[in-house]
Amino acid sequence: MDKRIALIIAVIMGIVAILMMKNYVTSQKKQISKGLDLVPVIVATKNIQKGEVLSESNLASRDYPEQYVGSRAIRMTNFSLVLGQTIKNNLEQGKPVLWSDIELDRTEGLASVIQPGMRAVTVPVSPLTSISNMIRPGSLVDIFWTFNKAMIENDSPVASKDTEQIPDVKDVQAFREYLIRKYSKQTKSKQVTVLFKQNVRVLATDQNYLGETAPSGKNDTYSNITLLVSLLGAQEITHALNMGKFSFVLRNDMDVEKAVITPSSDESVFRSAINSAIALKEAEEEKK
């Protein structure tokens, strides 16, 4: 009996040792591959001479470690933007194509990278709404639109005397809802923020556009960005800009999945703040 127990224990210990070794190997692989995430970039399928035109016959996709290609290498998500563009540097077969390798048609300027059916629209930005001017030509962004809901409401709010009885603070749920209703009635603001557009390509910041090499020492700050959108998108952006303001959030080039989120309002933000405060208070009470 003792031998059988010893054998079972030995088997269990062996399994544990194997699992521990497997976890160790996995963690080491993750550590080694950290920062080596592969991203598809555009490469030359053959030697391309200066002055040649880029096409599907001389370009292809190849996965490269992200930390080695940086932002200068052109991602495959921008493939349609570079087709038909002229190369200003000799390219070796298998080498990534850089934005600095592309020579835009100076007579057409930015128009040379706008695909048929698309439009370029410029909107004003500030360091606050453009992530401290870290958005660059070629970046992929989402657009949030903040506006006053009263501008699109037909009925105007009518002031009424608040006769609602204050619930007992011990009834957490009732007191929380009371605070939210009380705040909503008192505030004059009807600000709402919605996710307006997603996966929008930035063509230019001020007059620095895709494929153009910025002069040495040039200030990286800017006050406008130009976006690549559909004709309808340009119309919507132009109209929305006159009703409110935009804020831009930067997203990874590889992340093109669209999200669905509910709009944020004064009430929803206040509700979130109250919930956080109550949760913190409850956590403190539990510790006592």
Secondary structure, 3 states (H helix, E strand, C coil): CHHHHHHHHHHHHHHHHHHHHHHHHHHHHHHHHCCCCEEEEEEECCCECCCCECCCCCEEEEEEEHHHHCCCECEHHHHHHHCCCEECCCECCCCECEHHHEECCCCCHHHHHCCCCEEEEEEECCCCCCCCCCCCCCCEEEEEEEEEHHHHCCCCCCCCCCCCCCCCCCCHHHHHHHHHHHHHHHCCCCEEEEEEEEEEEEEEECCEECCCCCCCCCCCCCCEEEEEEEHHHHHHHHHHHCCEEEEEEEECCCCCCCCCCCCEEHHHHHHHHHHHHHHHHHHHHHHC
